[in-house]
């Protein structure tokens, strides 16, 4: 059963450590069946309860999984190839529409903000023992969330949205718990969930966000958490509408003990209103990043939520990085206070290109989705073939496999690098690469 490897130990901690070392060294492989508890207890000369405790520890750490009478097995490792590597490299002469980056022309210059932060640091140096969140940063962040109807809650700062989501999940869930995620959805999130030892459960969506019936089905089946993108959903551009928000709140009210995480992906680049869901469940969090509007390399995101969740996140953060640089927080304060970004102008710039591409594709018989943000999602009958033909035509796009679980094939086109004169040629290339597709939902 275990080949030549022999589990050792007399105490539960020693037995668990023996298995964990073997898994890390590759001596126990993913999927390998472990001995039944009583059999291993007899072999080691210990009480079966000791082995049961060791196996429980290993399950909690995500090392093994147990399936009733089928026994306990070493968990499959998270995919070593992240979805982000499922991409098409654009060779010379090919325009790259697959990276998902914001338009550099719409990002504010950072030199004044960084200089202002440096000057303040000269007056008030950032040292150990200080509050992890700059007071003015917290005040402005909370004021912005108040304006958007986000329920009251303390403010934390993380190194981007994914960092926030990981910390919130880790604060509440244990390996083996199921998490309802949008499908199609953010590829990095679809990688993160299984990497934490959690089980992703796909939830279909349309242009108004996750379908309430799908959310209810996932939660009824036992999902312990739900992750929703409020605006500029990646990759589809969906926005949770007011009507859909009411439906989702009604569903969540019947599952008050689940964890709700909202990602306001379109903050400061979308002019459509946010319809928050937080506050319906006991545990909730909302995160908004500065990446899309102010620059991905800032690595600053605002997190709020119920007091227990935020306290757990900040407590665990103190034991790791400690805090997100207050220099960066103060730079963001300067950007906010100086109105360095005009969200309406940014939304209009992305919207003109995105809407024009969706219309041009519709005129050519191609279904496409892109209600907000910088991406257009195009269902295709043959994803691999469409990507290859578009590359041959001079356009690199993102394969839908980066974002899908059960959803049908598609490609994602980011409009950030497009001028209005490019819209027609891109639409022609997509039409040639895919042919007219029957109208259908991408959920």
KALIN-V456147 format. One record per residue. N is the residue number from 1. RES is the residue in one small letter. SS is DSSP state (H for helix, E for strand, L for the rest). PSI is psi in degrees with one decimal (999 if undefined). Layout:
n: [N & N]
res: [RES & RES]
ss: [SS & SS]
psi: [PSI & PSI]
This chain:
n: [1 & 2 & 3 & 4 & 5 & 6 & 7 & 8 & 9 & 10 & 11 & 12 & 13 & 14 & 15 & 16 & 17 & 18 & 19 & 20 & 21 & 22 & 23 & 24 & 25 & 26 & 27 & 28 & 29 & 30 & 31 & 32 & 33 & 34 & 35 & 36 & 37 & 38 & 39 & 40 & 41 & 42 & 43 & 44 & 45 & 46 & 47 & 48 & 49 & 50 & 51 & 52 & 53 & 54 & 55 & 56 & 57 & 58 & 59 & 60 & 61 & 62 & 63 & 64 & 65 & 66 & 67 & 68 & 69 & 70 & 71 & 72 & 73 & 74 & 75 & 76 & 77 & 78 & 79 & 80 & 81 & 82 & 83 & 84 & 85 & 86 & 87 & 88 & 89 & 90 & 91 & 92 & 93 & 94 & 95 & 96 & 97 & 98 & 99 & 100 & 101 & 102 & 103 & 104 & 105 & 106 & 107 & 108 & 109 & 110 & 111 & 112 & 113 & 114 & 115 & 116 & 117 & 118 & 119 & 120 & 121 & 122 & 123 & 124 & 125 & 126 & 127 & 128 & 129 & 130 & 131 & 132 & 133 & 134 & 135 & 136 & 137 & 138 & 139 & 140 & 141 & 142 & 143 & 144 & 145 & 146 & 147 & 148 & 149 & 150 & 151 & 152 & 153 & 154 & 155 & 156 & 157 & 158 & 159 & 160 & 161 & 162 & 163 & 164 & 165 & 166 & 167 & 168 & 169 & 170 & 171 & 172 & 173 & 174 & 175 & 176 & 177 & 178 & 179 & 180 & 181 & 182 & 183 & 184 & 185 & 186 & 187 & 188 & 189 & 190 & 191 & 192 & 193 & 194 & 195 & 196 & 197 & 198 & 199 & 200 & 201 & 202 & 203 & 204 & 205 & 206 & 207 & 208 & 209 & 210 & 211 & 212 & 213 & 214 & 215 & 216 & 217 & 218 & 219 & 220 & 221 & 222 & 223 & 224 & 225 & 226 & 227 & 228 & 229 & 230 & 231 & 232 & 233 & 234 & 235 & 236 & 237 & 238 & 239 & 240 & 241 & 242 & 243 & 244 & 245 & 246 & 247 & 248 & 249 & 250 & 251 & 252 & 253 & 254 & 255 & 256 & 257 & 258 & 259 & 260 & 261 & 262 & 263 & 264 & 265 & 266 & 267 & 268 & 269 & 270 & 271 & 272 & 273 & 274 & 275 & 276 & 277 & 278 & 279 & 280 & 281 & 282 & 283 & 284 & 285 & 286 & 287 & 288 & 289 & 290 & 291 & 292 & 293 & 294 & 295 & 296 & 297 & 298 & 299 & 300 & 301 & 302 & 303 & 304 & 305 & 306 & 307 & 308 & 309 & 310 & 311 & 312 & 313 & 314 & 315 & 316 & 317 & 318 & 319 & 320 & 321 & 322 & 323 & 324 & 325 & 326 & 327 & 328 & 329 & 330 & 331 & 332 & 333 & 334 & 335 & 336 & 337 & 338 & 339 & 340 & 341 & 342 & 343 & 344 & 345 & 346 & 347 & 348 & 349 & 350 & 351 & 352 & 353 & 354 & 355 & 356 & 357 & 358 & 359 & 360 & 361 & 362 & 363 & 364 & 365 & 366 & 367 & 368 & 369 & 370 & 371 & 372 & 373 & 374 & 375 & 376 & 377 & 378 & 379 & 380 & 381 & 382 & 383 & 384 & 385 & 386 & 387 & 388 & 389 & 390 & 391 & 392 & 393 & 394 & 395 & 396 & 397 & 398 & 399 & 400 & 401 & 402 & 403 & 404 & 405 & 406 & 407 & 408 & 409 & 410 & 411 & 412 & 413 & 414 & 415 & 416 & 417 & 418 & 419 & 420 & 421 & 422 & 423 & 424 & 425 & 426 & 427 & 428 & 429 & 430 & 431 & 432 & 433 & 434 & 435 & 436 & 437 & 438 & 439 & 440 & 441 & 442 & 443]
res: [x & x & x & x & x & x & x & x & x & x & x & x & x & x & x & x & x & x & x & x & x & x & x & x & x & x & x & x & x & x & x & x & x & x & x & x & x & x & x & x & x & x & x & x & x & x & x & x & x & x & x & x & x & x & x & x & x & x & x & x & x & x & x & x & x & x & x & x & x & x & x & x & x & x & x & x & x & x & x & x & x & x & x & x & x & x & x & x & x & x & x & x & x & x & x & x & x & x & x & x & x & x & x & x & x & x & x & x & x & x & x & x & x & x & x & x & x & x & x & x & x & x & x & x & x & x & x & x & x & x & x & x & x & x & x & x & x & x & x & x & x & x & x & x & x & x & x & x & x & x & x & x & x & x & x & x & x & x & x & x & x & x & x & x & x & x & x & x & x & x & x & x & x & x & x & x & x & x & x & x & x & x & x & x & x & x & x & x & x & x & x & x & x & x & x & x & x & x & x & x & x & x & x & x & x & x & x & x & x & x & x & x & x & x & x & x & x & x & x & x & x & x & x & x & x & x & x & x & x & x & x & x & x & x & x & x & x & x & x & x & x & x & x & x & x & x & x & x & x & x & x & x & x & x & x & x & x & x & x & x & x & x & x & x & x & x & x & x & x & x & x & x & x & x & x & x & x & x & x & x & x & x & x & x & x & x & x & x & x & x & x & x & x & x & x & x & x & x & x & x & x & x & x & x & x & x & x & x & x & x & x & x & x & x & x & x & x & x & x & x & x & x & x & x & x & x & x & x & x & x & x & x & x & x & x & x & x & x & x & x & x & x & x & x & x & x & x & x & x & x & x & x & x & x & x & x & x & x & x & x & x & x & x & x & x & x & x & x & x & x & x & x & x & x & x & x & x & x & x & x & x & x & x & x & x & x & x & x & x & x & x & x & x & x & x & x & x & x & x & x & x & x & x & x & x & x & x & x & x & x & x & x & x & x & x & x & x & x & x & x & x & x & x & x & x & x & x & x & x & x & x & x & x & x & x & x & x & x & x & x & x & x & x]
ss: [L & L & L & L & L & L & L & L & L & L & L & H & H & H & H & H & H & H & H & H & H & H & H & H & H & L & L & L & L & L & L & L & E & L & L & L & H & H & H & H & H & H & H & H & L & L & L & H & H & H & H & H & H & H & H & H & H & H & H & H & L & L & L & E & E & E & L & H & H & H & L & E & E & E & L & L & L & L & L & L & L & L & H & H & H & L & L & L & L & L & L & L & L & L & E & E & L & L & L & L & L & L & L & H & H & H & L & L & L & L & H & H & H & H & H & H & H & H & H & H & H & H & H & L & L & L & L & L & L & L & L & L & L & L & H & H & H & H & H & H & H & H & H & H & H & H & H & L & L & L & L & L & L & L & E & E & E & E & L & L & H & H & H & H & H & H & H & H & H & H & H & H & L & L & L & L & L & E & E & E & E & E & E & L & L & L & H & H & H & H & H & H & H & H & H & L & L & L & E & E & E & E & E & E & E & E & L & L & E & E & L & H & H & H & H & H & H & H & H & H & L & L & L & L & E & E & E & E & E & L & L & L & L & L & L & L & L & L & L & L & L & H & H & H & H & H & H & H & H & H & H & H & H & L & L & L & L & L & E & E & E & E & E & L & L & L & L & L & L & L & L & L & L & L & L & L & L & L & L & L & L & L & E & E & E & E & E & E & E & L & H & H & H & H & L & H & H & H & L & L & E & E & E & E & E & L & H & H & H & H & H & H & H & H & H & H & H & H & L & L & L & L & L & L & L & H & H & H & H & H & H & H & H & H & H & H & H & L & L & L & L & L & H & H & H & H & H & H & H & H & H & H & H & H & H & H & H & H & H & H & H & H & H & L & L & L & L & L & E & L & L & L & L & L & E & E & E & E & E & L & L & L & H & H & H & H & H & H & H & H & H & H & L & L & E & E & L & E & E & H & H & H & L & L & L & L & L & L & L & E & E & E & E & E & L & L & L & L & L & L & L & H & H & H & H & H & H & H & H & H & H & H & H & H & L & L & L & L & L & L & L & L & L]
psi: [-44.7 & 10.6 & -133.1 & -9.0 & 137.8 & 121.5 & 139.6 & 164.6 & 154.1 & -29.7 & 159.8 & -41.7 & -36.4 & -39.7 & -45.2 & -42.1 & -36.5 & -44.0 & -43.7 & -40.3 & -41.2 & -38.3 & -45.0 & -32.9 & -5.0 & 5.8 & -26.5 & 120.7 & 158.5 & 134.1 & -8.8 & 134.2 & 132.4 & 159.0 & 148.5 & 151.1 & -45.2 & -37.9 & -44.4 & -36.8 & -41.9 & -43.4 & -38.6 & -11.9 & 38.3 & 169.4 & 138.6 & -30.3 & -29.9 & -43.6 & -39.2 & -40.7 & -39.5 & -44.2 & -36.8 & -41.8 & -43.1 & -36.9 & -44.2 & -30.1 & -3.3 & 15.8 & -40.0 & 167.2 & 148.3 & 133.0 & 67.0 & -126.3 & -14.2 & -8.3 & -169.2 & 136.9 & 155.3 & 130.5 & 144.5 & 138.8 & 150.6 & 148.8 & 126.4 & -20.8 & 107.7 & 154.5 & -29.3 & -21.0 & -8.3 & 79.3 & 167.6 & 118.4 & 129.0 & 112.1 & 169.6 & 136.2 & -5.7 & 130.8 & 132.1 & 110.5 & 22.0 & -3.2 & -27.7 & 16.0 & 153.8 & 165.0 & 116.6 & -29.9 & -20.0 & -4.8 & 141.0 & 150.4 & 147.1 & -7.1 & -41.5 & -41.4 & -43.0 & -36.5 & -41.1 & -40.2 & -38.5 & -39.3 & -42.3 & -36.1 & -31.4 & -32.7 & -38.8 & 82.8 & 140.6 & 119.5 & 169.4 & 149.3 & -6.5 & 164.2 & 137.3 & -20.5 & 123.8 & 134.9 & -42.4 & -35.6 & -47.9 & -40.9 & -47.5 & -39.8 & -45.5 & -37.8 & -41.2 & -38.7 & -35.0 & -42.7 & -29.9 & 6.8 & 17.6 & 130.7 & 153.1 & 143.1 & 159.1 & 162.7 & 133.2 & 165.7 & 133.5 & 170.8 & 64.2 & 167.4 & -41.8 & -37.0 & -43.3 & -46.5 & -42.6 & -44.1 & -37.5 & -43.9 & -45.3 & -27.4 & -21.5 & -29.6 & 164.2 & 157.7 & 136.7 & -19.0 & 149.7 & 142.1 & 124.0 & 124.0 & 151.2 & 141.4 & 109.8 & 156.2 & -176.9 & 120.5 & -40.0 & -36.3 & -39.7 & -24.4 & -40.3 & -43.7 & -53.6 & -27.8 & -25.7 & 3.2 & 14.0 & 162.0 & 113.5 & 135.3 & 116.3 & 138.0 & 121.2 & 154.5 & 166.3 & -163.3 & -17.2 & 12.1 & -169.8 & 139.7 & 128.2 & -37.9 & -36.0 & -38.9 & -45.1 & -41.2 & -42.8 & -42.3 & -37.6 & -34.5 & -4.2 & 4.8 & 134.5 & -11.7 & 156.2 & 132.5 & 124.4 & 138.6 & 120.0 & -41.0 & 155.1 & 44.9 & 134.0 & 116.3 & 1.3 & -14.8 & 10.2 & 152.2 & 130.5 & 112.6 & 168.2 & -42.6 & -42.7 & -37.0 & -40.5 & -42.4 & -42.7 & -38.7 & -38.2 & -39.3 & -47.6 & -31.5 & -22.9 & -5.2 & 63.0 & -16.5 & 1.3 & 159.3 & 126.6 & 128.2 & 126.1 & 131.7 & 108.5 & 72.5 & -26.3 & 14.0 & 125.9 & 5.5 & 0.8 & 136.9 & 6.2 & 144.3 & 152.1 & 137.7 & 86.2 & 150.3 & -13.4 & 150.8 & -15.7 & -37.7 & 162.5 & -39.5 & 124.4 & 158.7 & 147.6 & 134.8 & 140.3 & 129.2 & 156.9 & -0.6 & -50.6 & -34.7 & -33.0 & -15.6 & 126.0 & -29.3 & -4.3 & -33.6 & 48.3 & 127.6 & 148.3 & 135.1 & 133.7 & 170.9 & -166.3 & 156.2 & -38.8 & -45.3 & -49.0 & -38.8 & -41.3 & -42.5 & -47.4 & -34.8 & -44.2 & -36.0 & -38.1 & -29.7 & -5.2 & -107.2 & -18.4 & -58.3 & 164.6 & 134.8 & 123.5 & -22.6 & -46.5 & -39.5 & -43.7 & -31.8 & -41.4 & -38.4 & -44.1 & -41.8 & -43.2 & -48.7 & -28.6 & 5.4 & 48.1 & -22.9 & 133.9 & 99.5 & -35.3 & -40.8 & -40.9 & -45.6 & -39.4 & -41.3 & -48.2 & -40.1 & -41.0 & -44.5 & -42.3 & -49.1 & -38.0 & -39.0 & -42.8 & -42.9 & -44.2 & -38.5 & -40.7 & -39.7 & -23.1 & 11.1 & 19.9 & 122.8 & 138.4 & 156.6 & 141.0 & 72.5 & -24.9 & 166.8 & -153.5 & 8.3 & 151.1 & 129.9 & 123.1 & 105.1 & 138.7 & 151.2 & -30.1 & 97.4 & -49.4 & -43.6 & -41.2 & -43.9 & -43.8 & -43.2 & -36.7 & -38.4 & -42.4 & -31.3 & -3.8 & 13.2 & 121.6 & 125.5 & 167.7 & 126.4 & 139.1 & -20.9 & -22.4 & -19.9 & -0.8 & 150.8 & -71.2 & -8.5 & 154.6 & 166.1 & 151.1 & 174.4 & 152.4 & 130.8 & 123.5 & 129.6 & -1.4 & -33.0 & 10.7 & 141.2 & 164.1 & -31.5 & -17.1 & -16.9 & -49.8 & -51.4 & -38.7 & -45.3 & -41.0 & -43.0 & -41.2 & -43.3 & -41.9 & -35.0 & -24.6 & -31.9 & 161.2 & 134.3 & 142.1 & 144.2 & 135.8 & 161.1 & 151.4 & 9.0 & 999]
